[in-house]
Amino acid sequence: MPAGFKPGTFHPDPFAADKPVFTITAANYKQYADKLTPGQQKMFETYPDYFMKSTRPGDRRCSASLTRRP
């Protein structure tokens, strides 16, 4: 079992200590259009207050946050 894992909870984030290299938001996604799929670009257009993507060093996976930003 991974360190910090508690049955019935989400798996611990193996990249928790990594700081984002950059974060793509609805305000700047066109600047990073060459790094985004057409579907990701549409998500920024459709859900500008809910969708963002952080890129971290050493990441070997992709995830998106669907939490509302203040």
C-alpha positions, 0 to 999 in steps of 0.5 A: 500500500502507498504511504498515506493511503487510508482504505475508503479514501482517494489514493495519495497524490505521488506528485504533491510536492511538485510545484506547477511549471505553468497553469492554463486557465480560460484567461490564457489558454489561447497562449498554450493552444499548441499544447491543448487538444481541441476538446480541452480548448472547448472546455475552457470556452464552455466552462471558463470558471470551472476548468484549469490545467496545471502542468508539473515537472515529472508528470506522467499523467494528465488531470483537470481540476473542476473546482470553481475558482474564486 
